Amino acid sequence: MLKLSDFNYDLPKELIAQYPLLERLDARLLVVNRKTGIIEHRIFKDIKDYLRKGDILVLNDTKVLPSRLIGRKVTGGRVEVLLLKRKNGNLFSALINPSRIKVEEKIIFDNGSVVGVVSGKNEISFKKADADRIYELGVMPLPPYIKREALDLDNIYYQTVYAEKEGAIAAPTAGLHFTEGIIKEISAQGVDIAYITLHVGLGTFRPVKCDDIEQHKMEAEYFRISEDAFKKLEKAKADKLRVIAVGSTALRAIEAFALGKKEGFTDLFIYPGYEFKLTDCLLTNFHLPCTTLFMLVCAFCMEKLAKKAYEEAVDKKYRFYSYGDAMLII
C-alpha cells in the first residue's frame, strides 16, 4: 500500500516563493537524468541544451481567469468567492468563504453595484448583465501559500505568455518560465511546439485525505487535444520521437490522449506504479508535499530519485511552488 506519509518532505517556509522573478528566464533549473541519476543545476534559459530536433514540446494554453472576488454580507462581514466555472447564463459554481453562509443570502460586490445570491451549496448567481462582467471585478486566484493579496504584476506573471483558452482557476506553473523569445529559439532548433488545453481546476489541488493514496479520487478537469497537437502526437508515436510535457497538466492531457481520448474530462490520477504511455520528459515546478502533483513527479522520476532531487533543491535553496524555480526530468 502506498501511504500518504510516503510523500511528505520538509521544506523551510522561507523557500516558498512569494513573488515572481521579473525576468522569467532567470529561474533556476534543476535537471534530473532518470537513467544515470545525475542531477545538474542550471538556469532556465539553458533548457535549450536539453532539447533536440524532432522533439515535441507540449504546452498547455489554458488561461487563468481573475476569478477571486472579495465581497461583503449585508451585515458587513467579509466574504471571499472563488468562481470555478459558469454553469449557465447567471449561475456559477464557486467556493465561498466563510462556508457557513446561508442559501439565499446576498453578497455585495463593487460597493453595491453588483449583488450575488447564494443559490445552493457552492453556487452563486447574479443578474445576467452582472454575470457577463463579473470577472472584471476579480483578481488573480493566487494559491493560499502566497501570503499576500494579488497585485497588478500577477495579471502578467501568473499567466503564461501563450495563454489563450480561458477557463483555469490556477496557472500551469511550469509554463510561467517561458518567454515568447525562447519559444521562437526552441522552435528554430527544430523542436515542434504542440498546444493542448487542460483547464486547471480543483482536481489538481484537492488534498489527499486517505492514508491509502489509491483510494483517492481525482476531480475531473476538462481537456482538449487540438488537431495540430493530435497530428504531432500521432507522428511522435509512429516515429518514436520524444514528447516533452511542460507541466503536470500537459502530462495528464498527453496520457489521457494516449488512453484514447482527444477531448472531454479526465480524472487520471498518476502515482508510482503508473506506466507512462507517451510522455518521455517532464518540465515541472516544485510541488507541495503529500499532493497528487508530487506523487506524479515521484511516478515519473522514480520515487527515490525524486526525493533526492527535492532534498538537493532544498539544500541549495531553490524557490518552491507556483512562482518558484523549475525541474526538468529527462
ABEGO torsion letter per residue (X at the ends): XBBAAAABBBBBAAABBABBBABAAABBBBBBBAAAGBBBBBBAAAAAAABBBGBBBBBBABBBBBABBBBBBAAGBBBBBBBABBABAABBBBBBOBAABBBGBBBBBGGGABBBBBAEBGBBBBBAAAAAAAAAABBBBBBAABBBBBBAAAAAAABBAABABBGBABBBAAAAABBAAAAAAAAAAGBBBBBBBBBBBAAAABBBABABAAABBBBBBBBBBBAAAAAAAAAAAAAGBBBBBBEAAAAAAAAAAAAGBABEBBABBBBBGBBBAABABBBBBBBBBGBAAAAAAAAAAEAAAAAAAAAAAAAAGBBBEAABBBBBBX
